[in-house]
């Protein structure tokens, strides 16, 4: 009898021992931290091509130097794809999320993230090291909701070699709509039975928004939705009509061509010297430089402004980093450490050199890697100067609405109607403004915004 009891006791102790070993070995805590191991921070991003390689390189460096935190990068497709996936299943989202600029209002209204300001205040993080114009885009009531990361501004890219061949000064790019039109005429030519156009730009709503800001015009009312919630679209303002009228006239005159909505199409045409000028983000400089290698010299100029416009400036574009609030505290704090590291001068310099995005940490320009980059591409300074020269006001801070994704698509439809001769600029923009206004008001009602 005693022997049987002893065997039972030994069996129980053996089972308990196995459970303890299992628990201490590979068990996972609610915070996503393997017991005795590092915390895993899942990071959703939308970077492709060269930026994706640069981001991966940075995260690999972080993981190699931070044994307590390991970042898992997950590509989620386009900004729209990633944004829609989070909206559909917020509980299945990441710890750290890269969101495009126009998703800001929705992220705040939906309450999906812990304001970045909370972590900033707790750790007494110094925001003065960052570009103020970039910070202002993501601030509401002085509170920073997300950390700027991949920041860009639109610029004019032009083929200096073609400028010289056409008798134009390659060091004097066009600065106004009239000058773009004039130079486009001089640059348009037929060679070997193939026509070279002076200008082209993608049918992209971001470009339209930038031109409005450059001309000092608001996108929506109530101070671009920053004094209080916007209730009305202003895309059909005189400035908006002028933009489409200029755009359409150049196409009608045969000095510009319509290559559709994809910026990749105009980028490819520019690299193949089928067009001499185009508008795009400063963030594609590395790609265009690769395409132009051995063929022609690239020039960069500020975004052109309307003929009678006061000298305003563009709005920053790109994306920012958000820390989702439905994650355990340990994961959120780990994500904050990742954000701090990524925005340090050395990492920001590497990010700019590898992608062309602006160095949002002001000290990044003092890093040798950035100095070498600027020595190789001196015209890149134009993009940074454009950021610094842009006045701080409601126009250049950009519109803030919760339906920006659909609003941008609506404007793109309007532009397409105009360039395809299906509507006049005024009629197309009037219809777009009406549709956007309706969407804004419906969104405000749904979200309980007054």
Secondary structure, DSSP 8 states (H G I E B T S, - for coil): -HHHHHHHHHHHHHHHHHHHHHHHHT-B-TTSBBTTS-EEEEEEE---HHHHHHHHHHHHHHHHH-TTEEEEEEE-SSHHHHHHHHHH-GGG--SEEEEEGGGHHHHHHHT-EE-HHHHHHHHT--GGGB-HHHHHHTEETTEE-SEEEEEE-EEEEEEHHHHHHTT--TT----BHHHHHHHHHHH-EEETTEEEBSBB----HHHHHHHHHHTT--SBHHHHHTSS----B-TTSHHHHHHHHHHHHHHHTTSB----S-HHHHHHHHHTTSBSEEEEEGGGHHHHHHHHTTT--EEEEE--B-TT--S-----EEEEEEEETTS-HHHHHHHHHHHHHHTSHHHHHHHHHHH-----BGGGGGSHHHHHHHHH-GGGHHHHHHHHHS--SHHHH----TTHHHHHHHHHHHHHHHHTTSS-HHHHHHHHHHHHHHHHHHHHHHHT--
